[in-house]
Amino acid sequence: MVSNVWIAITRKWNYTMNIGDKVEYYNEYKDKLTGTIENIESEMDSYEDVKLKDGVSLYYSKKMKKYVPVKTKNIDTIFLTIKNTLDKYDYILLNDVL
C-alpha cells in the first residue's frame, strides 16, 4: 500500500485540504477563482463512497472493508464540487487545485 505522505507530496499542492477548506483554482475560462470545497465525488461506480482527508482522496473498499487511497490510474475520475465567491458551483478535477 502506498503511504498517504507519498501521495500528498506527489500532488501539485503543498498543503493538506479537506471538505470545507478554501482553495484556489482555474475555471474552464482560465479565470483564477477562490472557493470552498463542498464535496468530493467520482465518475466510477466502484468509488461510491469517496472522502477527502488531508489532501488524499480515499474510497471505501468493500473488499478490504476500510477507506483506501484512490489508485493513481483512477485519480482523473475524482472531482471536487467547489462553491466559489460568486455563490456558483464549479466542478474541477482534484489536480486542478492550485
Phi, psi and omega per residue, in radians:
M1 nan 2.413 3.129
V2 -1.385 2.393 -3.109
S3 -1.309 2.651 3.119
N4 -1.109 -0.573 3.123
V5 -1.112 -0.771 3.131
W6 -1.095 -0.741 3.137
I7 -1.097 -0.795 -3.101
A8 -1.102 -0.654 -3.091
I9 -1.419 -0.214 3.091
T10 -1.539 -0.120 3.098
R11 -1.425 2.907 3.107
K12 -1.244 -0.545 -3.096
W13 -1.422 2.710 -3.090
N14 -2.057 0.431 3.105
Y15 -2.464 2.930 3.103
T16 -1.589 2.539 3.119
M17 -2.353 2.599 -3.124
N18 -2.433 2.979 3.054
I19 -1.016 2.332 -3.130
G20 1.695 -0.192 3.135
D21 -1.426 2.639 3.049
K22 -1.517 2.410 3.140
V23 -2.407 2.796 3.020
E24 -1.874 2.545 -3.114
Y25 -2.801 2.890 3.017
Y26 -1.774 2.340 3.077
N27 -1.491 -3.031 -3.078
E28 -1.156 -0.283 3.117
Y29 -1.704 0.165 3.140
K30 1.179 0.413 3.023
D31 -1.491 2.361 3.102
K32 -1.468 2.121 -3.080
L33 -2.192 2.840 3.041
T34 -2.099 2.445 3.120
G35 -2.773 3.085 -3.123
T36 -1.890 2.336 3.102
I37 -1.234 2.083 -3.123
E38 -1.723 -0.603 -3.031
N39 -2.807 2.807 3.024
I40 -2.267 2.374 -3.111
E41 -2.506 3.012 3.110
S42 -2.346 2.655 3.055
E43 -1.407 -0.275 -3.072
M44 -1.484 2.348 3.114
D45 -1.116 -0.568 -3.117
S46 -1.263 -0.265 3.096
Y47 -1.810 1.084 -3.104
E48 -1.206 -0.737 -3.061
D49 -1.963 1.767 -3.088
V50 -2.069 2.481 3.064
K51 -2.452 2.836 -3.127
L52 -2.025 2.151 -3.140
K53 -2.345 1.981 3.098
D54 0.934 0.741 3.075
G55 1.476 -0.010 -3.121
V56 -1.932 2.218 3.082
S57 -1.471 2.282 -3.094
L58 -2.152 2.550 3.021
Y59 -2.204 2.712 -3.133
Y60 -1.470 2.044 3.125
S61 -1.552 2.011 3.113
K62 -1.154 -0.560 -3.130
K63 -1.173 -0.785 -3.111
M64 -1.614 -0.188 3.130
K65 1.027 0.729 3.078
K66 -2.837 2.951 3.083
Y67 -1.413 2.323 3.119
V68 -2.315 2.721 3.132
P69 -1.084 2.530 3.060
V70 -1.117 2.406 -3.139
K71 -1.122 2.522 -3.114
T72 -0.967 -0.693 -3.107
K73 -1.192 -0.294 -3.117
N74 -1.889 0.110 -3.056
I75 -1.102 -0.463 3.130
D76 -1.344 -0.005 3.048
T77 -1.639 -0.096 -3.109
I78 -1.644 2.323 3.078
F79 -2.409 2.724 -3.136
L80 -1.879 2.509 2.965
T81 -1.687 2.099 -3.080
I82 -2.037 2.268 3.007
K83 -1.701 1.968 -3.063
N84 -1.471 3.138 -3.070
T85 -1.205 -0.208 3.094
L86 -1.638 0.184 -3.081
D87 1.064 0.508 3.049
K88 -1.886 2.749 3.129
Y89 -1.832 2.355 3.037
D90 -2.082 2.572 3.108
Y91 -2.050 1.994 -3.041
I92 -2.223 2.730 3.036
L93 -1.238 2.658 -3.121
L94 -0.978 -0.692 -3.105
N95 -1.357 -0.029 3.103
D96 -1.498 -0.093 3.086
V97 -1.244 2.342 -3.124
L98 -1.474 nan nan
